[in-house]
Structure formats: C-alpha cells, structure tokens
Amino acid sequence: LAAIAIPNFRKAREQAREKACYANMRVILGAIEMYNMDHSQMMTGIDMSGLTSGNYLKASPQAPETGCSGLSVTADLTTTGKISCPVHGPVESN
C-alpha cells in the first residue's frame, strides 16, 4: 500500500510546486501591469525592487523550488514579452 502512495505524493508535490510557480508569475505580471498604469515610464522587465518599494508587491515571491528563482523575460513585457521559469516554462502555456 505504501509503495502505491509514495509516487502519488511525489507527483502531487511536483504539481503543487508548478502551480505555485505559475501563481508567482501571475502575481508579478499583475504588479507590473498596475505599475505601468500608474507611471508614464513603463516597466518592460522585472524590477522587483521597484515593485516592492512602490507597494505593488509586499515582498518578492518565494520560489517554490530550487531553480525557479531565475525568472527570465523573453521580450518587452508591454508588447509580446512573457515571463518564463527555467524549470516550469512560461505561465501562458498552462
């Protein structure tokens, strides 16, 4: 019975980490969108210090697993850019 449960727990843990990573990316995208509505000089990438000091985020989101912390931006976020995690990929694919 335990041999059946352990793989299910691992899969559930992996899925939870993936969902947490996507949620973090959505929160960051929302904060950037709010920042851009308030400023004439738009934020085109991820500036966590600007988002936290401007009270768009209370704190930087915590990475759910090692490797998720290096979020990258594919292009200008005000046009076609996307935020992507090196482990889980872009949020729009899910």
VOBA-1610 file (N, C-alpha, C; in pm, whole numbers, padded with zeros to 5 digits, always signed):
BEGIN
Leu+00083-00120+00000Leu+00000+00000+00000Leu+00087+00126+00000Ala+00194+00126+00079Ala+00283+00242+00084Ala+00354+00263-00049Ala+00383+00154-00118Ala+00451+00165-00248Ala+00363+00236-00351Ile+00234+00228-00334Ile+00142+00294-00426Ile+00128+00442-00389Ala+00126+00472-00260Ala+00102+00608-00214Ala+00220+00702-00237Ile+00343+00653-00223Ile+00460+00740-00233Ile+00474+00806-00370Pro+00460+00734-00481Pro+00468+00805-00610Pro+00357+00909-00627Asn+00239+00882-00572Asn+00130+00979-00581Asn+00162+01104-00503Phe+00226+01091-00386Phe+00266+01206-00308Phe+00371+01287-00383Arg+00465+01221-00447Arg+00568+01292-00524Arg+00506+01370-00638Lys+00415+01307-00709Lys+00350+01374-00822Lys+00268+01494-00773Ala+00197+01476-00663Ala+00117+01586-00608Ala+00206+01701-00563Arg+00321+01669-00504Arg+00415+01773-00460Arg+00471+01848-00580Glu+00507+01776-00685Glu+00559+01841-00806Glu+00453+01932-00869Gln+00329+01885-00874Gln+00221+01966-00931Gln+00195+02091-00847Ala+00203+02076-00715Ala+00182+02191-00626Ala+00292+02295-00646Arg+00416+02250-00661Arg+00526+02344-00685Arg+00510+02415-00819Glu+00467+02341-00920Glu+00446+02401-01051Glu+00335+02506-01045Lys+00225+02475-00978Lys+00116+02571-00965Lys+00158+02693-00884Ala+00241+02674-00782Ala+00290+02786-00703Ala+00379+02876-00788Cys+00460+02816-00874Cys+00548+02893-00963Cys+00464+02976-01059Tyr+00361+02916-01119Tyr+00274+02989-01211Tyr+00200+03101-01138Ala+00157+03073-01016Ala+00088+03177-00937Ala+00182+03294-00910Asn+00309+03265-00878Asn+00408+03371-00857Asn+00424+03456-00982Met+00432+03391-01098Met+00450+03466-01222Met+00328+03554-01250Arg+00209+03502-01221Arg+00087+03582-01242Arg+00084+03704-01149Val+00127+03685-01025Val+00131+03796-00929Val+00229+03902-00977Ile+00345+03860-01024Ile+00445+03954-01075Ile+00391+04029-01197Leu+00327+03956-01288Leu+00270+04021-01407Leu+00162+04121-01368Gly+00081+04088-01269Gly-00023+04181-01223Gly+00037+04305-01160Ala+00143+04288-01083Ala+00210+04402-01020Ala+00273+04493-01125Ile+00332+04433-01228Ile+00391+04512-01337Ile+00282+04588-01411Glu+00169+04523-01432Glu+00058+04590-01501Glu+00007+04709-01420Met-00007+04692-01288Met-00050+04804-01203Met+00052+04917-01205Tyr+00182+04881-01199Tyr+00288+04981-01205Tyr+00277+05059-01336Asn+00258+04988-01447Asn+00252+05053-01577Asn+00130+05144-01592Met+00021+05112-01522Met-00097+05200-01527Met-00072+05330-01451Asp+00016+05326-01351Asp+00042+05442-01267Asp+00158+05530-01316His+00244+05480-01404His+00363+05554-01445His+00367+05573-01596Ser+00418+05689-01637Ser+00434+05713-01781Ser+00554+05637-01836Gln+00659+05619-01754Gln+00775+05539-01793Gln+00744+05394-01756Met+00708+05314-01855Met+00660+05178-01829Met+00774+05083-01796Met+00742+04986-01711Met+00837+04880-01674Met+00828+04773-01782Thr+00939+04743-01848Thr+00938+04646-01957Thr+00995+04511-01917Gly+01055+04503-01799Gly+01111+04379-01748Gly+01072+04361-01603Ile+01141+04275-01534Ile+01111+04251-01393Ile+01205+04335-01307Asp+01149+04427-01232Asp+01224+04510-01138Asp+01161+04491-01000Met+01204+04387-00930Met+01141+04352-00801Met+01157+04465-00699Ser+01270+04534-00699Ser+01289+04642-00602Ser+01192+04757-00631Gly+01168+04786-00758Gly+01073+04891-00794Gly+00930+04852-00758Leu+00898+04724-00773Leu+00762+04678-00741Leu+00737+04676-00591Thr+00839+04637-00514Thr+00820+04633-00368Thr+00827+04772-00307Ser+00917+04857-00354Ser+00927+04992-00298Ser+00806+05077-00336Gly+00744+05047-00449Gly+00624+05119-00491Gly+00496+05060-00435Asn+00508+04962-00347Asn+00394+04894-00284Asn+00304+04821-00384Tyr+00359+04775-00493Tyr+00285+04690-00586Tyr+00295+04545-00543Leu+00401+04514-00469Leu+00420+04384-00404Leu+00464+04409-00260Lys+00414+04328-00167Lys+00460+04342-00029Lys+00602+04291-00015Ala+00633+04183-00085Ala+00767+04124-00084Ala+00784+04044-00213Ser+00906+04011-00244Ser+00932+03927-00360Ser+00875+03788-00335Pro+00805+03731-00432Pro+00752+03595-00414Pro+00865+03495-00392Gln+00841+03398-00306Gln+00939+03295-00276Gln+00929+03183-00380Ala+01043+03140-00430Ala+01046+03032-00527Ala+01004+02901-00460Pro+00912+02825-00522Pro+00866+02701-00461Pro+00970+02589-00463Glu+01071+02600-00550Glu+01177+02500-00552Glu+01304+02562-00610Thr+01415+02498-00587Thr+01542+02545-00639Thr+01537+02548-00791Gly+01581+02657-00848Gly+01581+02671-00993Gly+01470+02761-01043Cys+01364+02777-00965Cys+01251+02863-01005Cys+01283+03011-00986Ser+01384+03042-00911Ser+01409+03182-00876Ser+01464+03264-00992Gly+01514+03202-01096Gly+01574+03275-01207Gly+01475+03303-01318Leu+01368+03377-01289Leu+01269+03408-01391Leu+01333+03493-01500Ser+01296+03464-01623Ser+01350+03541-01735Ser+01236+03603-01814Val+01269+03709-01887Val+01172+03780-01970Val+01214+03760-02115Thr+01120+03715-02200Thr+01154+03685-02340Thr+01162+03810-02427Ala+01084+03913-02394Ala+01084+04038-02471Ala+01022+04146-02384Asp+01002+04263-02441Asp+00940+04375-02371Asp+00802+04333-02321Leu+00780+04341-02190Leu+00653+04297-02131Leu+00535+04384-02171Thr+00560+04503-02222Thr+00449+04589-02266Thr+00400+04551-02405Thr+00472+04462-02473Thr+00430+04420-02607Thr+00404+04269-02606Thr+00497+04191-02654Thr+00477+04047-02668Thr+00558+03965-02567Gly+00618+04030-02472Gly+00705+03960-02378Gly+00631+03867-02283Lys+00703+03767-02237Lys+00648+03670-02143Lys+00750+03647-02033Ile+00700+03617-01914Ile+00785+03574-01805Ile+00794+03423-01811Ser+00914+03371-01794Ser+00934+03227-01804Ser+01021+03177-01689Cys+00987+03061-01639Cys+01066+02994-01535Cys+01156+02892-01604Pro+01284+02882-01563Pro+01372+02784-01626Pro+01329+02640-01600Val+01250+02616-01496Val+01206+02481-01463Val+01069+02450-01523His+00974+02545-01511His+00836+02519-01548His+00791+02586-01679Gly+00868+02674-01735Gly+00831+02740-01859Gly+00743+02861-01834Pro+00683+02916-01942Pro+00600+03036-01928Pro+00463+03002-01872Val+00405+03099-01806Val+00274+03080-01743Val+00163+03066-01846Glu+00175+03125-01962Glu+00069+03122-02062Glu+00047+02984-02122Ser+00143+02896-02109Ser+00128+02762-02170Ser+00037+02672-02088Asn-00010+02720-01972Asn-00096+02636-01887Asn-00225+02703-01855
//
